[in-house]
Amino acid sequence: MAACFYRGAVKLPERLDPAAVMEVIFKTNGWGDSWRNGIYDYVHYHSQIHEVLGVARGTAKVRLGGKKAGDVPILPAGTGHQCLSSSDDFLVVGAYPRFGTYDECATKDEHDDAVATIPTVVRPRKDPLYGSKGPLMTSWKR
């Protein structure tokens, strides 16, 4: 599975809390346990779960590509990511599909176990933005 990147996918009306907009969309499509923050400044990945990152505010340069408000990258398990720089107002909403276990891998010592685990992580049931008919469902084949 390759990372999916939806540029400008979410329209963020000024009168609404942009992070709340992302949270509602993700939750509606079965991606929960959401959080609000930035992205760690060290390379890390998750070996037991996929992750979606919705940029609610600001801009950042992230190792997997540039990001600005409204962008939504979806990272399959094992995709490393790291914030290299960001604007002062940068805010991301992260969420995870219902099935999987959150973990954070950042060292060489975790690599061998992660390599064995990553291929066993099941495809999410819904695209975090577009639901069961979203493009993620065809690009991440079973």
N, C-alpha and C positions, 0 to 999 in steps of 0.2 A: 504494500500500500504506500502510496506517495502522499505527501502533505497536500491538502487542498487550500487554495487561497482565494477568497471572495473579496475583491477590491470594491470598496464603496457599497457593499451589499446592504447595509442597514442605514436607512435615512434617520437621522437623529434630530428630531424637532427641538428647537431651542427651549420651548416651554416645558419640556419633559426632562426628567433625570435620565441622561443617556445610558448610564449603567443599568438602571431599572429596565429600560427598553431591552437591552441585551439579555438581562436575566429572564424576563418574561418570554422572549422568543426561545431561548435555550430550554427553559423549563417546559414550555408548551410542547417541545419536540423531544422530551425525555432526557435532556442533559441537565443534571442537577449538581448538588454540592458546590454551588457557585461561590466565588470569592471576588473581591475587588482589591486591586493593588497594582503594582508594576510587574516587571518580569525580572527574575534574578539576574545579576550581573556575572554569573558564572555558568558555564555550560552544564546543562542537566537535561535529563529525559525521564520518561516514565515507562517502565518495562511491563506494567500490568494493566495499563489503562490508556485510552486515547484522551486527547484534551482539545477543547476549542478555546480560542482566545478572541474575545470581541473588544476591539479598541473603542472605548467610550469617549475618550478625550485625548487631545494632544497628538504628538508624533514621537516616533522612536526609530532608531536603527537597531534592528535585531538580526542576529546572525542568520536567520532563515530568510530574511528579506526586510524591506522597509515597511513601515506601518503608519497609517493615519486614521483618524476617526472614521468609523463606519466599516473599516476593513475587518475581515474575519478569517484568520487562518485556522485550519483544523489539522491537528498533528496526530498522526497515528503513533501508537506505542513505539518507543525507540527513537523518535525524532528529537535530536538535540536542539536546544534553543537557549539563547543568551542575549540579554539586552546589552548593547554596546554603548548606546547613548540615548537620551530621551529629553523631551521638553519638560519643564517643571510641572506642567499640568497633565502629564501622561497618566492615563488610567485604563486598565484592562480589566475585563470581566472574564474569568476563566470558569469552565464547567466541564463535567465529565458525563459519559453515558452511564446509564443505570447499572450496567454490569461491568465489573472490573474492580480492582483494588488500587487505591492511590499509593504510589511509592515515588521516591525521588532518587535517581541514580546520578552520581556525579564523580565517582572515582573509578580507577582501573580495577580495583578489587571487586566491584559489583558487576563488571562486564560479562564474565563467563555465565553467571546465573541469568543475567538479563538476556543474553543471546538465546538461551534456551526458552525463556518465558515469552519473549516478544511475539514469536509466531503463533502462540496459543491464544492471544487476546482476540476475542470475537469481534466481528464487525458490529458497529452500533445498529440498532433497529431503525433509527431515524437520523436524517441529516439535521444538525442542530439549528439550521435556519429554515430549511424548506420541507422538513418532515419526511414522510415515507416515500415521496416521489422526487426528492431532491437529487441533485447531481452526484452527491457523495455516494448514493446507493448504487450507481452504475460504475463509478470510478473505483470504488472499493468493493470489488467483487468478492463473493464468499469463497 
